[in-house]
Amino acid sequence: MILVGAAFAWLAADLLGWNLLDTGRGSPVFLSGYGPLVAVATFSLLIGILLLLFRAYLTSFKDAVRILADAVRSHGEDLPDTADCRVTVETAGRLLDRVRENFGVSVKQAREDQEKRVREITEAHRDLLTRHVFTKKMLQASRSHEVLEALLKGVREGLGFSGAVLGILDERGDLVFGSEGGGNGQGSVRIPCSNEMSLLARTVWRGDAVTIPSLDGKSHCPEDRAILGDRPAFLVPVARKVGRKCSEVQACGHLECPAYDTLDMDTKCWIEGFSTCILHVSGTLEEKRKECLQCEMFAPSAILVVRSQPGSRPISRKTTDSVVTLVREAATALELVELNENTRRLSKTDGLTGLANHREFYRSLTRELARARRYGHPLSLLMLDVDDFKKFNDQFGHLAGDAALRKIAGLLRGVVRTNDIVARYGGEEFGIILPEATPAGALMLAERIKTEIDGHRFFEPSGGEGRLTVSIGIYSMGKEDVSEQKMVKFADEAAYLAKTMGKNRVVVKEHV
């Protein structure tokens, strides 16, 4: 700095005409005495400027180091107050390395979270689309088995639970799993729904979905083990929605019954066996459940078993929510199927007895009569009239009369052949169409029916005992060509004749 100032002072003196090295040279008169003073002044000015610049630079540097040290300490670094510039810079470098590393981890975690969220959204969209597609298929089904097939296919293929199986409740009250259910190559697996030892049967009765991590420590039967194995499983009962009230189905007339005017399936009066219920059943719980399985108000139709398998979708709370939603849609579809089936059945069956109604009776008679004419086969017709039914109603009440008619219908079903057609013609009168029945065969059947009904005792809740008989008329088609109206007329005339002859007897109408 001093050297720089001296050089500038020398240059200034030289310019002013005062040569420090050559004193003998002449100088201008007006500057000859001021050369040294100008050089000193120039030197001092330059030194002052350089000192100011140096001081300004040095102060900025110290401030920068101090600010950096404060920033390092604020991030938790142990930096002494007397730390020099090198230590501060090294500490700041290590801090920056850690921040850079943490930032990379954060970015990676954020990327993973974003990818996970995208997968969840994609999965939820796929599940929603699956529910839409298979719900549409189930709602378009016309039979219960079509609904259950669509449900199982939707859970397996749509939702990705390839290990799912379905146990369908059959007419015997058994849960039937297909040959793929057991996975042991031993064919289908059958579990009585009334079996209290079965975990699957108990789940059906509870009606709630449940996750089974393992069968260890839980009461179960060997068939449960064959279905569930040792892996976790998710069980969902498939129950149709009940669209009719208990009083509409049972027609018992007991207003005290808690299930009389309700759709609540939790009120199972026919299982508990209330004394006010006409369907009171005594015995074990298994016997009561067998009675319940025959009731039209029994809602469960199947049980869906979602099993955990390698390569299958994992079982968790989130993944099984879609399964439960699809099962609920299946319940709605089963309700619609039941309504359609009831509509078709009611169009040709009697609402009280469940037999063919008047319209279906004539339709069946027309069909069988045309077949008998075409192939020359015999055809017989029985007309039954319950004796003194009005007196029975007056004594025991119309509800008892309805129960008696239902019981007679049940007795008729148990006596006739499989291809015979039993119908309620109207009131207390019944008709039975006997294809391929000769007059002798028709007479034997009529005598058996008369004996069965005469030997039955109709017990009522009031404690009384009623006895009913029937008068039966028979007409068998011969060689003459008769219409269905004439066949009914001839058989009905024979039944009327049986009544006038003393009742509880069989009369055969001779050919015209």
Sequence and secondary structure as in RCSB ss.txt:
>XXXX:A:sequence
MILVGAAFAWLAADLLGWNLLDTGRGSPVFLSGYGPLVAVATFSLLIGILLLLFRAYLTSFKDAVRILADAVRSH
GEDLPDTADCRVTVETAGRLLDRVRENFGVSVKQAREDQEKRVREITEAHRDLLTRHVFTKKMLQASRSHEVLEA
LLKGVREGLGFSGAVLGILDERGDLVFGSEGGGNGQGSVRIPCSNEMSLLARTVWRGDAVTIPSLDGKSHCPEDR
AILGDRPAFLVPVARKVGRKCSEVQACGHLECPAYDTLDMDTKCWIEGFSTCILHVSGTLEEKRKECLQCEMFAP
SAILVVRSQPGSRPISRKTTDSVVTLVREAATALELVELNENTRRLSKTDGLTGLANHREFYRSLTRELARARRY
GHPLSLLMLDVDDFKKFNDQFGHLAGDAALRKIAGLLRGVVRTNDIVARYGGEEFGIILPEATPAGALMLAERIK
TEIDGHRFFEPSGGEGRLTVSIGIYSMGKEDVSEQKMVKFADEAAYLAKTMGKNRVVVKEHV
>XXXX:A:secstr
 HHHHHHHHHHHHHHTT  SS SSS   TTTTTTHHHHHHHHHHHHHHHHHHHHHHHHHHHHHHHHHHHHHHHHT
T    TT  HHHHHHHHHHHHHHHHHHHHHHHHHHHHHHHHHHHHHHHHHHHHHHHHHHHHHHHH SSHHHHHHH
HHHIIIIIS  TT EEEEE TTSEEEE HHHH SSS  EEEETT TT HHHHHHHH   EEES STTS   HHHH
HHHTTS EEEEEEE    S HHHHH    TTSTTTT   TT  HHHHT TT TT   S HHHHHHHHHTSTT  E
EEEEEEE  TTS    HHHHHHHHHHHHHHHHHHHHHHHHHHHHHHTTB TTT SB HHHHHHHHHHHHHHHHHH
T  EEEEEEEETTHHHHHHHH HHHHHHHHHHHHHHHHHHS TT EEEEEETTEEEEEEET  HHHHHHHHHHHH
HHHHH  EE TTS EE   EEEEEEE  SS   HHHHHHHHHHHHHHHHHTTSS EEE    
